[in-house]
Amino acid sequence: MKPKTKIQKRAEELSQTLLPLPRHIADKFDKETKRCNSKVYYAVLEQKKEFSVVRYFSFVKHKMKDNVCREFMQVWVSAHGNVVRAKQRFATCGYYDTFLMDSPMEVRTNRKNGYYNRLTDISYSKLFIRSRKAEKVICNYRENQFYLIGRNYVWLPDDLHVDTFPFIETILKQRPRVAELLLLNRLQFKQEIVKLAWKHGYLTEELDYNLWSDTVSMAERLHYDLRNPFYVCPMNLHTTHNLYALRLEREEEREERQRAAMKRMNDEQAEKYFENFIKKFIGFKVVNGSITIQPLKSIEEFKEEGEMMHHCVFACGYYKKPDTLILSAQVNGEHTETIEIDLKSFSIVQSRGVCNQPSEYHEEIKSLLLENMYKLKSLTKKAA
């Protein structure tokens, strides 16, 4: 939208004079980014005249080509705490971090896009300070979500405020770096486990918290007792991680075998049900000139019908549906349409040709079947 107030107009004017990101900051982005071909977000804090400016960048690290660094948002904070946001346009899709990179930086509100908040739901890896004066202002900015933890400013989304996790706050006062690592790996949601590990002196700055988080998660999935320090504080983290990964893989393979066995059992039960069901309709057949209509008599015929007609009569298990009879209509011996009959109302639910399209004999087949529907009623009554 167009700037309307004096402060918005002043911020837009100054934004035109902002210099491109310095090379040494881009090099720091590259150094901080561990994985290639993945998007990481950083923020840079600067002072521009009477404003403190937080500039937001997306950074993609590449091995074989140049890194891609784009600025997509700015937050201008005056000494009095007035705020102006300048953003690029958002793409009209379900992703909350997708911006139209060719769109200009314009003054915009911080409205939610459905469930997401475009500003606060993006997780920023680090804030780089280029002005100590700006740092004092931004710390008093009430919507700021960068918290000084240890030596670094850490971005905490709405659901990760330190105040809501008292035990993490206790660690923060005693071991700031450990608290920073716990928050960065989102371990504050596992406070009971963190308390147990802290009690046994397991949480150190040298611990690989990402690996530890994965290990604890696998122990939980394996239904181990996480009140026992033996599972929460392994002596050899790497060996335990690999052991749990192997056990979890075996457990998943066992569950997959069980699911396959259940499916086979279900298929066998369905086959027995269909064999008993189709007996009463074996003699049903309608012939009129070149058109022949008769039921599919076995599951193998369902499979052949689905393959020839390119529809889902077999894949969706129509032979399992209760009170349903599936008929095949052939013209001059060629499969033409597949028909579903509701045996409660004795009506045609659907009649589909190749790729679910009606054939040129569609109306003729339906009329012929409706004329002979009394035969199906008679067979159903006899079986009852």
C-alpha positions in Angstrom: 0.0 0.0 0.0 1.1 3.6 -0.4 2.7 5.3 2.6 0.2 7.6 4.3 1.7 8.9 7.5 4.8 11.0 7.9 6.8 8.2 9.5 5.8 5.8 6.7 6.9 8.3 4.1 10.1 9.0 5.9 10.9 5.3 6.2 10.2 4.7 2.5 12.4 7.7 1.6 15.3 6.3 3.7 14.8 2.7 2.4 15.8 4.0 -1.1 19.2 4.9 0.4 20.0 1.6 2.0 23.2 0.0 0.7 23.3 -3.6 -0.5 24.3 -6.2 2.0 28.1 -6.0 2.6 30.2 -8.8 1.4 31.6 -9.7 4.8 28.0 -10.2 6.1 27.1 -12.4 3.2 30.3 -14.4 4.0 29.0 -14.8 7.6 25.7 -16.1 6.2 27.7 -18.7 4.2 29.7 -19.7 7.2 26.7 -20.1 9.5 24.7 -22.1 6.9 25.6 -25.8 7.3 23.4 -27.5 4.7 23.5 -26.8 0.9 20.4 -26.3 -1.2 18.2 -25.4 1.7 16.7 -22.0 2.5 17.9 -20.3 5.7 16.7 -17.0 7.1 18.9 -14.3 8.7 18.4 -10.8 10.0 20.7 -7.8 10.0 20.3 -4.9 12.4 21.4 -1.4 11.2 21.0 2.2 12.1 19.7 4.6 9.4 19.3 8.2 10.5 16.7 8.2 13.3 15.5 4.6 12.6 16.8 1.2 13.7 16.2 -1.2 10.8 15.9 -4.9 10.9 16.5 -6.3 7.4 15.4 -9.9 6.7 17.2 -12.1 4.2 16.6 -15.5 2.7 19.9 -17.4 1.9 20.5 -20.5 -0.1 23.9 -22.0 -0.1 25.2 -23.9 -3.2 28.2 -25.9 -3.9 28.4 -25.7 -7.7 27.1 -22.2 -8.3 26.8 -18.8 -6.6 24.9 -18.5 -3.3 21.5 -16.8 -3.6 20.8 -14.0 -1.0 17.5 -12.0 -1.3 16.1 -9.3 1.0 12.3 -9.7 1.4 11.3 -7.6 4.5 12.4 -4.6 6.6 11.1 -3.4 10.0 11.8 0.3 10.7 11.7 1.2 14.4 11.9 4.9 15.5 13.4 6.0 18.8 9.8 6.5 20.1 8.9 2.9 19.3 6.8 3.6 16.1 7.1 0.8 13.6 6.9 0.7 9.8 7.1 -2.6 8.0 8.1 -2.9 4.4 7.7 -6.2 2.6 7.6 -7.8 -0.8 4.3 -9.3 -2.0 3.4 -12.8 -0.8 2.7 -15.5 -3.3 -0.8 -16.8 -3.3 -0.1 -20.3 -2.1 -0.2 -22.3 1.1 3.4 -21.6 2.0 3.8 -18.8 4.5 7.5 -18.1 3.5 7.0 -17.6 -0.2 7.5 -14.1 -1.5 7.4 -12.6 -5.0 11.0 -11.6 -5.4 10.3 -9.3 -8.3 7.8 -7.2 -6.4 8.9 -3.9 -4.8 9.4 -3.4 -1.1 6.2 -1.6 0.1 4.6 -0.6 3.4 2.4 -3.4 4.6 0.6 -4.6 7.7 1.5 -7.7 9.6 -1.7 -9.6 9.0 -2.0 -13.3 9.2 -2.3 -15.4 6.1 -4.9 -17.9 7.2 -3.3 -19.8 10.2 0.2 -18.3 9.6 1.7 -15.1 10.6 4.1 -14.1 7.7 6.6 -12.3 10.0 6.7 -14.3 13.2 6.3 -17.9 11.8 9.5 -17.8 9.8 12.4 -19.0 12.0 15.5 -16.9 11.7 18.8 -18.5 12.4 20.7 -15.5 13.6 20.6 -11.7 14.1 23.8 -9.8 13.0 24.3 -6.5 14.8 25.8 -3.7 12.8 24.9 -0.8 15.2 25.0 -0.8 19.0 22.7 2.2 19.0 20.1 0.3 17.0 20.6 -2.7 19.4 19.4 -0.6 22.4 16.3 0.5 20.5 15.3 -2.9 19.1 15.6 -4.5 22.6 12.8 -2.1 23.8 10.7 -2.8 20.7 7.7 -4.8 22.2 7.2 -7.1 19.1 10.9 -8.0 18.9 11.4 -11.8 19.1 15.2 -11.8 19.2 16.4 -12.7 22.7 20.0 -12.3 23.9 20.9 -15.7 25.1 24.5 -16.2 25.9 26.6 -14.4 23.3 24.0 -14.5 20.5 20.6 -13.2 19.7 18.2 -16.1 19.2 14.9 -15.9 17.4 12.0 -17.4 19.4 8.7 -17.8 17.6 5.4 -17.0 19.4 5.2 -20.4 21.0 8.8 -20.4 22.3 9.0 -17.5 24.7 11.4 -18.1 27.5 8.9 -16.9 30.1 6.5 -19.8 29.4 9.2 -22.4 30.2 10.4 -21.7 33.8 13.0 -24.5 33.9 14.7 -23.3 30.7 14.8 -19.9 32.3 16.6 -21.4 35.3 19.2 -22.9 32.9 19.4 -19.6 31.1 20.6 -17.9 34.3 23.2 -20.6 35.1 24.4 -21.8 31.7 23.3 -19.4 28.9 25.0 -21.3 26.1 23.2 -24.6 27.1 19.9 -22.7 27.2 20.6 -21.4 23.7 21.3 -24.8 22.4 18.2 -26.3 24.0 16.0 -23.6 22.5 17.6 -23.8 19.1 16.8 -27.6 19.0 13.2 -27.0 20.4 13.9 -29.2 23.4 12.0 -26.9 25.7 8.9 -28.9 24.9 10.5 -31.9 26.6 11.0 -30.3 30.0 10.8 -33.5 32.0 13.6 -35.0 30.0 15.6 -31.8 30.2 15.2 -31.7 34.0 16.4 -35.3 34.3 19.4 -34.7 32.1 20.2 -31.5 33.9 19.9 -33.3 37.3 22.5 -35.9 36.2 24.9 -33.2 34.8 24.4 -34.4 31.2 23.8 -31.0 29.6 27.1 -29.5 28.6 28.1 -27.1 25.8 30.0 -29.9 24.1 26.9 -32.2 23.8 25.5 -32.6 20.3 21.9 -31.5 21.1 20.5 -32.3 17.7 21.7 -35.9 17.9 20.5 -36.1 21.5 17.1 -34.8 20.5 16.8 -37.5 17.8 18.0 -40.2 20.2 15.4 -39.3 22.9 12.7 -39.1 20.2 13.6 -42.6 19.0 13.6 -43.9 22.6 10.1 -42.5 23.0 8.9 -44.2 19.8 10.5 -47.5 21.1 8.4 -47.1 24.3 11.4 -46.9 26.6 11.0 -45.5 30.1 12.1 -41.8 29.7 12.1 -41.4 33.5 15.2 -43.7 33.5 18.5 -41.8 33.0 19.9 -44.9 31.3 17.8 -44.1 28.2 17.9 -40.3 28.5 21.6 -39.8 29.4 23.5 -42.5 27.3 27.2 -42.7 28.0 28.1 -43.0 24.3 25.6 -40.9 22.4 26.6 -41.8 18.8 26.6 -45.6 19.5 23.2 -45.3 21.3 21.7 -43.2 18.5 22.8 -45.8 15.9 21.5 -48.7 18.1 18.1 -47.0 18.5 17.9 -46.3 14.8 18.6 -50.0 14.0 16.0 -51.1 16.5 13.4 -48.7 15.2 14.1 -49.8 11.7 13.5 -53.5 12.7 10.4 -52.4 14.6 9.0 -50.7 11.5 9.8 -53.7 9.4 7.9 -55.9 11.9 4.9 -53.6 11.8 5.0 -53.6 8.0 4.9 -57.4 8.0 2.0 -57.3 10.4 0.1 -54.9 8.2 0.8 -57.0 5.1 -0.4 -60.1 7.0 -3.6 -58.3 8.1 -4.2 -57.1 4.5 -3.8 -60.7 3.2 -6.2 -61.9 5.9 -8.7 -59.2 5.0 -8.3 -60.1 1.3 -9.0 -63.8 2.1 -12.1 -62.9 4.1 -13.3 -60.6 1.3 -12.7 -63.4 -1.2 -14.8 -65.9 0.9 -17.5 -63.3 1.4 -17.7 -62.6 -2.4 -17.8 -66.4 -3.2 -20.8 -66.8 -1.0 -22.4 -63.6 -2.3 -22.1 -64.2 -6.0 -23.5 -67.8 -6.0 -27.1 -66.5 -6.2 -26.4 -64.3 -9.3 -24.3 -66.8 -11.3 -27.3 -67.6 -13.6 -28.1 -63.9 -14.3 -27.5 -62.9 -17.9 -29.2 -60.4 -20.2 -28.7 -60.8 -24.0 -30.2 -58.5 -26.6 -28.6 -58.7 -30.1 -25.0 -57.8 -29.8 -25.2 -56.6 -26.1 -24.6 -59.1 -23.2 -24.8 -58.1 -19.5 -23.6 -60.5 -16.8 -22.0 -60.2 -13.3 -18.3 -60.3 -12.6 -18.0 -63.8 -11.0 -14.6 -63.7 -9.3 -12.0 -61.3 -7.9 -9.8 -62.1 -10.9 -12.5 -60.9 -13.2 -12.7 -57.6 -11.2 -8.9 -57.2 -11.8 -9.2 -57.9 -15.5 -12.2 -55.5 -15.8 -10.3 -52.7 -14.1 -7.2 -53.2 -16.3 -9.2 -53.4 -19.5 -11.5 -50.5 -18.7 -8.9 -48.3 -17.0 -11.0 -47.6 -13.9 -11.0 -48.4 -10.2 -13.5 -51.3 -9.9 -10.7 -53.6 -8.6 -8.4 -51.0 -6.9 -11.2 -49.6 -4.8 -12.4 -53.1 -3.8 -16.0 -52.9 -5.1 -16.2 -56.7 -4.5 -16.1 -55.9 -0.8 -19.1 -53.5 -0.9 -22.2 -54.9 0.8 -25.5 -55.0 -1.1 -23.7 -54.2 -4.3 -23.6 -56.2 -7.6 -21.1 -55.3 -10.3 -22.1 -56.2 -13.9 -20.1 -56.1 -17.1 -21.7 -55.1 -20.3 -20.1 -56.4 -23.6 -20.9 -55.5 -27.2 -19.8 -58.1 -29.7 -17.7 -59.7 -27.1 -15.8 -56.5 -26.2 -15.9 -55.0 -22.7 -17.9 -51.8 -23.1 -19.3 -50.6 -19.7 -19.1 -51.6 -16.0 -22.3 -51.2 -14.0 -22.9 -50.9 -10.3 -26.3 -52.0 -8.9 -27.7 -51.2 -5.5 -29.5 -54.3 -4.3 -31.5 -52.5 -1.7 -33.2 -50.1 -4.1 -32.5 -52.1 -7.3 -31.2 -49.0 -9.0 -28.3 -48.3 -11.3 -25.7 -46.3 -9.2 -23.3 -45.8 -12.1 -22.4 -47.2 -15.5 -18.9 -46.4 -16.7 -17.1 -47.1 -19.9 -13.4 -46.9 -20.7 -11.6 -44.3 -18.4 -15.0 -43.7 -16.7 -16.5 -42.2 -19.8 -19.9 -43.2 -21.1 -19.8 -45.4 -24.3 -22.0 -44.9 -27.4 -24.2 -47.8 -26.1 -24.6 -46.1 -22.6 -28.4 -45.4 -22.8 -29.2 -48.7 -24.6 -27.3 -50.7 -21.8 -29.1 -48.8 -19.0 -32.6 -49.3 -20.6 -31.9 -53.0 -21.2 -30.8 -53.5 -17.6 -33.8 -51.6 -16.2 -36.2 -53.7 -18.2 -34.6 -56.9 -16.7 -34.2 -55.6 -13.1 -37.1 -57.8 -12.0 -34.9 -60.8 -12.6 -32.4 -59.5 -10.0 -35.2 -58.9 -7.6 -36.4 -62.5 -8.1 -32.9 -63.9 -7.5 -32.4 -61.9 -4.3 -35.8 -63.0 -2.9 -35.0 -66.7 -3.6 -31.7 -66.4 -1.8 -33.3 -64.8 1.2 
